[in-house]
Amino acid sequence: MATKFRDFLNEQLKDEDFRREYEALELERTIIQALIDARETSSITREELSARTGIPKSVISKIENASFSPSIRTLKRLADGIGMKLKLELQPA
């Protein structure tokens, strides 16, 4: 399945407009994947994370599916609920 998706993505990335948009969303994809990885590594379900943070499970699901863009405050609450610390960093371009 992952190979089929990777093949599809590689084909789409040949389109300049698609590639530009895909690259523009890299930060969001990285944050979402880090959140999912941290939650799964900690063996915490969305339901448990919701109970720990007070953030509805539906909102956590939307964040993880990239259909909702969380605030930094929400990301901090999620990190706290997973037992992690949120770290943001600015780097030279």
C-alpha positions as CSV (number, residue, x, y, z in Angstrom):
1,M,0.0,0.0,0.0
2,A,2.7,2.5,0.9
3,T,4.6,1.7,-2.3
4,K,1.5,2.4,-4.4
5,F,1.0,5.7,-2.6
6,R,4.7,6.6,-3.0
7,D,4.5,5.8,-6.7
8,F,1.3,7.9,-7.0
9,L,2.9,10.8,-5.1
10,N,6.1,10.7,-7.2
11,E,4.0,10.9,-10.3
12,Q,2.0,13.9,-8.9
13,L,5.2,15.6,-7.9
14,K,6.2,15.9,-11.5
15,D,3.6,18.6,-11.8
16,E,5.2,21.9,-10.8
17,D,2.1,23.4,-9.2
18,F,1.5,20.3,-7.2
19,R,5.1,20.0,-6.1
20,R,5.1,23.7,-5.0
21,E,2.0,23.2,-2.9
22,Y,3.2,19.9,-1.4
23,E,6.5,21.5,-0.4
24,A,4.6,24.5,1.2
25,L,2.8,22.0,3.5
26,E,6.0,20.3,4.7
27,L,6.0,21.9,8.1
28,E,2.4,20.9,8.8
29,R,3.0,17.3,7.6
30,T,6.1,17.1,9.9
31,I,4.2,18.3,12.9
32,I,1.3,16.0,12.3
33,Q,3.5,13.0,11.9
34,A,5.5,13.8,15.0
35,L,2.3,14.0,17.0
36,I,1.0,10.7,15.6
37,D,4.4,9.0,16.2
38,A,4.6,10.3,19.8
39,R,1.1,9.2,20.6
40,E,1.6,5.7,19.1
41,T,5.0,5.3,20.7
42,S,3.5,6.1,24.0
43,S,0.6,3.6,23.3
44,I,-2.0,6.3,23.9
45,T,-5.2,6.1,22.0
46,R,-7.1,9.2,20.7
47,E,-9.7,8.5,23.3
48,E,-7.1,8.5,26.1
49,L,-5.4,11.6,24.8
50,S,-8.8,13.3,24.7
51,A,-9.5,12.4,28.3
52,R,-6.1,13.7,29.4
53,T,-6.3,17.0,27.5
54,G,-10.0,17.8,27.3
55,I,-9.6,18.1,23.6
56,P,-12.5,16.2,21.8
57,K,-11.4,13.0,20.1
58,S,-13.0,14.3,16.9
59,V,-10.6,17.4,17.0
60,I,-7.6,15.1,17.6
61,S,-8.7,13.0,14.6
62,K,-9.0,16.1,12.4
63,I,-5.6,17.3,13.4
64,E,-4.0,13.9,12.7
65,N,-5.8,13.8,9.3
66,A,-4.7,17.3,8.4
67,S,-8.2,18.7,8.2
68,F,-7.8,21.0,11.1
69,S,-4.8,23.3,11.9
70,P,-4.2,23.5,15.6
71,S,-2.9,26.5,17.5
72,I,0.4,26.3,19.4
73,R,-1.6,26.2,22.6
74,T,-3.5,23.1,21.4
75,L,-0.2,21.5,20.3
76,K,1.2,22.2,23.8
77,R,-1.8,20.6,25.4
78,L,-1.5,17.5,23.2
79,A,2.2,17.2,23.9
80,D,1.5,17.5,27.7
81,G,-1.2,14.8,27.4
82,I,1.4,12.5,25.7
83,G,3.9,13.3,28.4
84,M,6.1,15.2,26.1
85,K,7.4,18.8,25.8
86,L,6.6,20.9,22.8
87,K,9.7,22.6,21.4
88,L,9.5,25.2,18.6
89,E,12.6,26.5,17.0
90,L,13.4,29.3,14.5
91,Q,16.3,28.7,12.2
92,P,17.9,30.9,9.5
93,A,16.3,30.4,6.1
